[in-house]
């Protein structure tokens, strides 16, 4: 009999950045505006293509950024749902996608282990697995930013649990000590366009080896396990990958990696929570709101001490 294990190292990481926008209007604080294609979003700047040259605009100088509907890429953000979707994203190689989605995935660490997560909203909302942070409140998030000359590791230690559900194995976190920083995000895909045999990939921290990329195919788009539907893939998922995103070649999150089959002689049986399940969780996050006063809301409680039973008194019977 196969045994399914959550893919957490005690819990993991997976990288991801905002995808390419279409024609957009960049309104600067100086009053000027730029109308151009936004080709990359970073935590501290955006990169726009003016046709004859490419320039970087510091986020500190940007008043607003509005994308326009075109025949190319169209991005739709929904502040109510916290996540965004994107239309007509180009299909790229895994290598190109890693550059495109690399900065939005984070390493999540607790006192008992580590896991993965990814930004869905620029204000610091992160998705991960519930089992990555279950029973813990001391949570640290590490973001990997690509600087001008080197990779920067930025750590945030004030992280709030917004919502979680153990049955779905999903959790929503919020970084509270980021200040004015805008985080890169990844769009959520539509599970309806996922096909068996389709190429997918993940970026994570198996065994703590951060920014590890693994590639595979969808083995089964809908695999029922314990009353839930999962995406079965050959993409390697190991302890430390839990909570990280599963991507298609458009750079969209199609699933949240959460477990694998572990048994001698068993290989390539890895599972992810489909993106439609994640979207429903995020839309109804108030129903899964975390409450530290509720013993079923994620905190671990010790068993209450039990009274020591004394030995029965010796009795004697007279003849």
C-alpha positions as CSV (number, residue, x, y, z in Angstrom):
1,X,0.0,0.0,0.0
2,X,1.3,3.4,-0.9
3,X,1.7,6.1,1.7
4,X,1.1,9.7,0.9
5,X,3.3,12.2,2.8
6,X,3.0,16.0,2.8
7,X,5.9,17.4,0.9
8,X,7.2,19.6,3.7
9,X,10.5,19.6,5.5
10,X,8.7,20.0,8.8
11,X,7.3,22.3,5.7
12,X,9.3,24.8,1.6
13,X,10.0,27.3,-1.1
14,X,9.2,27.9,-4.7
15,X,10.2,31.0,-6.7
16,X,7.9,33.2,-8.7
17,X,7.6,36.8,-10.2
18,X,4.9,38.9,-11.8
19,X,4.4,38.0,-15.5
20,X,4.6,40.3,-18.5
21,X,1.9,43.0,-18.8
22,X,0.5,44.4,-22.0
23,X,0.5,48.1,-23.0
24,X,0.3,50.1,-19.8
25,X,0.3,53.6,-18.5
26,X,2.8,54.4,-15.9
27,X,1.8,57.6,-14.0
28,X,4.8,59.2,-12.3
29,X,4.7,61.2,-9.1
30,X,6.3,64.1,-11.0
31,X,3.1,64.3,-13.1
32,X,4.6,62.8,-16.2
33,X,3.3,59.5,-17.6
34,X,4.8,56.8,-19.8
35,X,2.7,54.6,-22.1
36,X,4.7,51.4,-23.0
37,X,4.8,47.7,-22.6
38,X,5.7,46.5,-19.1
39,X,8.0,43.6,-19.7
40,X,9.0,42.8,-16.1
41,X,8.0,43.7,-12.5
42,X,10.5,43.6,-9.7
43,X,10.1,44.4,-6.0
44,X,11.9,47.8,-6.4
45,X,11.3,48.7,-10.0
46,X,9.4,47.9,-13.2
47,X,11.0,47.5,-16.7
48,X,9.2,49.1,-19.7
49,X,9.9,48.7,-23.4
50,X,9.6,52.0,-25.3
51,X,10.2,50.4,-28.7
52,X,13.7,51.9,-29.2
53,X,15.0,51.3,-25.7
54,X,14.2,49.6,-22.4
55,X,14.3,51.5,-19.2
56,X,13.8,50.7,-15.5
57,X,11.5,52.9,-13.4
58,X,11.9,52.9,-9.6
59,X,8.7,52.1,-7.8
60,X,9.3,55.0,-5.5
61,X,8.7,57.3,-8.4
62,X,5.5,55.6,-9.6
63,X,2.1,57.0,-8.6
64,X,0.0,54.3,-10.4
65,X,0.3,51.6,-13.0
66,X,-2.7,50.8,-15.3
67,X,-2.7,48.1,-17.9
68,X,-4.8,48.4,-21.1
69,X,-6.8,45.8,-22.9
70,X,-4.9,44.9,-26.1
71,X,-4.6,41.9,-28.5
72,X,-1.5,40.9,-26.5
73,X,-1.3,40.2,-22.8
74,X,-4.1,41.4,-20.6
75,X,-3.8,41.3,-16.8
76,X,-6.9,41.4,-14.6
77,X,-6.4,42.2,-10.9
78,X,-9.2,41.6,-8.4
79,X,-8.6,43.3,-5.0
80,X,-11.6,41.6,-3.5
81,X,-10.3,38.1,-4.4
82,X,-6.7,39.1,-3.6
83,X,-5.4,37.2,-6.6
84,X,-5.2,38.1,-10.3
85,X,-5.5,36.2,-13.6
86,X,-3.9,37.0,-16.9
87,X,-5.0,36.5,-20.5
88,X,-2.9,35.7,-23.5
89,X,0.4,35.2,-21.7
90,X,3.1,33.8,-24.1
91,X,4.3,30.3,-23.7
92,X,7.9,30.3,-22.7
93,X,10.6,27.7,-22.0
94,X,11.1,26.6,-18.4
95,X,14.3,28.6,-18.2
96,X,12.6,31.8,-19.4
97,X,9.7,31.2,-17.0
98,X,12.1,30.9,-14.1
99,X,13.3,34.4,-14.9
100,X,9.7,35.6,-15.3
101,X,8.3,34.0,-12.1
102,X,11.4,33.6,-9.9
103,X,11.0,36.4,-7.4
104,X,7.4,35.8,-6.2
105,X,8.1,32.5,-4.4
106,X,9.3,32.5,-0.8
107,X,10.8,30.3,1.8
108,X,8.6,29.9,4.9
109,X,10.3,28.8,8.1
110,X,8.8,27.9,11.5
111,X,10.5,26.6,14.7
112,X,9.8,23.0,13.6
113,X,10.5,23.1,9.8
114,X,10.3,24.9,6.5
115,X,8.1,25.1,3.5
116,X,7.3,27.1,0.4
117,X,4.8,29.8,-0.5
118,X,4.1,32.4,-3.2
119,X,2.9,36.0,-3.4
120,X,-0.6,36.5,-4.8
121,X,-1.0,40.2,-3.9
122,X,1.6,43.0,-4.0
123,X,0.8,44.1,-0.4
124,X,2.3,40.8,0.9
125,X,-0.4,38.1,0.9
126,X,1.1,34.6,0.5
127,X,-0.4,31.2,-0.2
128,X,1.1,28.1,1.4
129,X,0.0,24.7,2.8
130,X,-1.8,24.5,6.1
131,X,0.5,21.7,7.3
132,X,3.5,24.0,6.7
133,X,2.4,26.4,9.5
134,X,-0.1,24.3,11.5
135,X,0.3,24.8,15.2
136,X,2.9,27.6,14.8
137,X,2.7,31.3,15.2
138,X,6.4,32.2,14.9
139,X,6.7,32.3,11.1
140,X,9.5,33.8,9.0
141,X,9.3,34.5,5.3
142,X,12.5,34.8,3.1
143,X,12.2,36.5,-0.3
144,X,14.9,36.1,-2.9
145,X,15.3,39.4,-4.9
146,X,17.5,39.7,-7.9
147,X,19.6,42.8,-7.3
148,X,21.8,44.7,-9.8
149,X,24.9,42.6,-9.0
150,X,23.8,39.8,-6.7
151,X,20.9,37.8,-5.3
152,X,19.5,39.4,-2.1
153,X,17.8,37.4,0.7
154,X,15.2,39.6,2.5
155,X,13.7,38.2,5.6
156,X,10.4,39.2,7.2
157,X,9.6,38.0,10.7
158,X,6.2,39.7,11.4
159,X,3.9,37.3,9.5
160,X,0.2,37.1,10.3
161,X,-2.0,34.0,9.7
162,X,-5.1,35.3,7.8
163,X,-6.9,32.1,7.0
164,X,-6.4,28.3,6.9
165,X,-8.2,25.1,6.4
166,X,-6.7,21.7,7.3
167,X,-9.1,19.7,5.1
168,X,-8.0,21.7,2.0
169,X,-4.4,22.0,3.3
170,X,-4.4,25.7,2.3
171,X,-3.3,28.7,4.3
172,X,-3.2,32.5,3.6
173,X,-0.4,34.6,5.3
174,X,0.2,38.3,5.3
175,X,3.6,40.0,5.8
176,X,3.1,42.9,8.3
177,X,6.6,44.5,8.4
178,X,7.2,45.2,4.7
179,X,6.6,49.0,4.9
180,X,5.9,50.5,1.4
181,X,7.4,47.6,-0.5
182,X,5.3,46.2,-3.4
183,X,5.9,42.5,-3.9
184,X,6.0,40.6,-7.2
185,X,3.1,38.3,-7.8
186,X,2.1,35.4,-10.0
187,X,-1.3,35.0,-11.7
188,X,-3.6,32.0,-11.0
189,X,-4.5,29.8,-14.0
190,X,-7.7,28.1,-15.0
191,X,-7.8,24.4,-14.2
192,X,-10.1,23.8,-17.1
193,X,-7.3,24.3,-19.7
194,X,-5.0,21.8,-18.0
195,X,-4.4,18.5,-20.0
196,X,-2.9,15.1,-19.3
197,X,0.7,15.1,-20.7
198,X,1.1,18.9,-20.4
199,X,4.5,20.2,-19.2
200,X,4.5,21.7,-15.8
201,X,7.3,22.8,-13.5
202,X,8.0,23.8,-9.9
203,X,10.6,25.9,-8.1
204,X,11.2,25.2,-4.4
205,X,13.5,24.3,-1.6
206,X,13.6,20.5,-1.3
207,X,15.6,19.6,1.9
208,X,16.3,23.3,2.2
209,X,18.0,23.6,-1.2
210,X,16.4,26.9,-2.1
211,X,15.5,27.9,-5.7
212,X,15.5,24.3,-7.0
213,X,13.7,23.8,-10.3
214,X,11.9,20.6,-11.2
215,X,10.0,19.8,-14.4
216,X,7.5,17.1,-15.4
217,X,4.2,16.4,-17.0
218,X,0.6,16.2,-15.8
219,X,-0.1,12.5,-15.2
220,X,-3.7,12.9,-14.3
221,X,-5.6,16.2,-14.3
222,X,-8.1,15.1,-11.7
223,X,-7.0,12.4,-9.3
224,X,-9.5,11.7,-6.4
225,X,-7.8,11.0,-3.1
226,X,-9.7,10.9,0.3
227,X,-12.6,12.8,-1.1
228,X,-10.5,15.6,-2.7
229,X,-9.3,16.1,-6.3
230,X,-5.6,16.6,-7.0
231,X,-3.4,17.1,-9.9
232,X,-1.0,14.1,-10.3
233,X,2.3,15.0,-11.8
234,X,5.8,13.6,-12.4
235,X,7.3,16.9,-11.3
236,X,9.6,16.0,-8.4
237,X,8.1,17.2,-5.1
238,X,10.2,16.5,-2.0
239,X,10.2,17.6,1.7
240,X,10.6,21.3,1.5
241,X,8.4,21.8,-1.6
242,X,5.1,22.0,0.4
243,X,3.1,25.1,-0.3
244,X,5.0,26.1,-3.5
245,X,3.3,26.7,-6.8
246,X,3.0,24.3,-9.8
247,X,3.3,26.3,-13.0
248,X,2.3,25.8,-16.6
249,X,4.5,27.2,-19.4
250,X,2.5,30.5,-19.4
251,X,3.9,31.2,-15.9
252,X,0.5,30.7,-14.3
253,X,-0.1,28.8,-11.0
254,X,-2.1,25.7,-11.8
255,X,-1.7,24.0,-8.5
256,X,-0.2,24.2,-5.0
257,X,2.2,21.3,-4.3
258,X,1.4,19.4,-1.1
259,X,2.3,15.7,-1.1
260,X,3.9,12.7,-2.8
261,X,3.7,8.9,-2.6
262,X,6.7,7.5,-0.7
263,X,7.5,3.8,-0.8
264,X,10.4,1.7,-1.9
265,X,10.2,1.3,-5.7
266,X,7.6,4.1,-6.1
267,X,8.6,7.1,-8.1
268,X,7.0,10.1,-9.9
269,X,3.7,10.1,-7.9
270,X,3.4,13.8,-6.8
271,X,0.3,15.8,-6.1
272,X,-0.9,19.4,-6.1
273,X,-4.1,21.1,-5.1
274,X,-5.8,22.5,-8.2
275,X,-6.0,26.3,-8.7
276,X,-9.8,26.3,-8.8
277,X,-9.8,25.0,-5.2
278,X,-7.3,27.7,-4.2
279,X,-9.5,30.4,-5.9
280,X,-12.5,29.2,-4.0
281,X,-10.6,29.2,-0.7
282,X,-9.4,32.8,-1.3
283,X,-12.8,34.1,-2.3
284,X,-14.3,32.6,0.9
285,X,-11.4,33.3,3.1
286,X,-13.6,34.9,5.8
287,X,-15.1,31.5,6.3
288,X,-11.6,30.1,7.1
289,X,-10.5,33.2,9.1
290,X,-7.8,32.3,11.6
291,X,-8.8,32.8,15.3
292,X,-6.1,32.0,17.9
293,X,-8.8,31.6,20.5
294,X,-10.3,28.7,18.6
295,X,-8.5,25.4,19.4
296,X,-9.3,24.1,15.9
297,X,-7.8,27.1,14.2
298,X,-4.2,25.9,13.8
299,X,-2.6,26.2,17.2
300,X,-1.4,23.0,18.9
301,X,-2.4,22.4,22.5
302,X,-0.9,20.1,25.0
303,X,-3.0,17.3,26.4
304,X,-4.3,18.3,29.8
305,X,-2.7,16.5,32.7
306,X,-4.6,13.5,33.8
307,X,-5.2,12.7,37.5
308,X,-3.0,9.8,38.8
309,X,-5.1,6.9,39.8
310,X,-4.2,5.5,43.2
311,X,-3.9,1.8,43.6
312,X,-7.0,0.2,45.3
313,X,-6.6,-0.4,49.0
314,X,-5.7,-3.9,50.1
315,X,-8.6,-5.8,51.6
316,X,-8.7,-8.9,53.7
317,X,-11.4,-11.3,54.4
318,X,-11.8,-13.3,57.6
319,X,-12.8,-16.9,57.5
